Structures are given as C-alpha cells and as structure tokens.
Amino acid sequence: MKNNESDFITIGQVLAPWGIRGKIKVSILTDFPERFDPGETIYIDGKSMTIESTEWHKGNALVKVKGIETLDAAEELTGRYVEISPAQSRPLPEGEYYHYQIVGLRVVTTGGKELGTVTGILTSTANDIYVVKGKEGEILIPAMADVVRSIDLGKRVMVIEAIPGLLELNKKNNENKARR
C-alpha cells in the first residue's frame, strides 16, 4: 500500500495473462472485491482503465479491461499493481482505517515518549502489526484496542499504551539483530 493520500491505493497485483484475448489474472489485495466489478475504473502504472468483465478463479480475479486485447499486451502487465485513486476509497466504520492512512503516522506512548513512525504493516489473521522505526530501532506494535489508544489522522499521530513488556521485548529483538 502507498503511504501518501495523493498516491494511488493498491488493490491487486497482476499475476499473469489469462488466455489469448487480453485477460489478466489478478491477486486481490483489498477487502472490497467489488472494486473489480464491470464498469469500475482501475489504474495500472497511473493509466486509467475500465473493467469490462470479471470472473473468479481460485480466489483470483480474471479481469478483462478495455484496451488490452492481446496476450502480448496482457503479458506486459505481469507484476504490475492494480490501483485506485484515494477518491475511490469507501468510507469505513469509525475506528477503522486503511493501511495507507496508518503508514507514516508518528507513534507516541500515553506517557509522551516518542517511539518513531509507522513504516509498514504486517497482516495476520488475528490482528495487524504496525512496524514502527525510531531512534531505538524497530518496534512491532499490535493493532489491538488495549494497545492503540487513539489515532488522529489530522495531526498524523497514533497514541499507544505501552503494555508491560512490549517495549522491552522489542528492544531485546533489536539487540539480537544487531549481533548477527
């Protein structure tokens, strides 16, 4: 995902051409697969494209976009990201955020200690984990209500409760990495 709201937002990645008539097989990287419905606008390499049709195969989208008519044209898109503009974002319930909104936030503890900036997000089935880089190295922050106390997108800051052992555990991991 991109970390700047003026950038495009990644919703998929082209895996390969599908057939000989210009279809592409896309790995879905969004919680809203309807973004691949016919008539929707997507961007590949910043170029606007309209989806003509979509079929589903083993969790991937088989997409036909206007203007891509041959196997060769589809092959050129392999590995490229399928994106949307931020204006196409769907509203989320209060307290939920897109990854691109989180990456780049400053992270501080409820006690005012500056920890660094969110540089990435690891996804898991239980909860996301925010990767925070700062003066003391890399810290992994679980995206849980007990830990993340507030997010202010206007001020670009996340306030966390440093539950017992969280910062110490991360510090120990950073020391072990430095010894390798």
Secondary structure, 3 states (H helix, E strand, C coil): CCCCCCCCEEEEEEEEEECCCCEEEEEECCCCHHHHCCCCEEEECCEEEEEEEEEEECCEEEEEECCCCCHHHHHCCCCCEEEECHHHCCCCCCCCCCHHHHCCCEEEECCCCEEEEEEEEECCCCCCEEEEEECCEEEEEECCCCCEEEEECCCCEEEECCCCCHHHHHHHHHHHHHHC
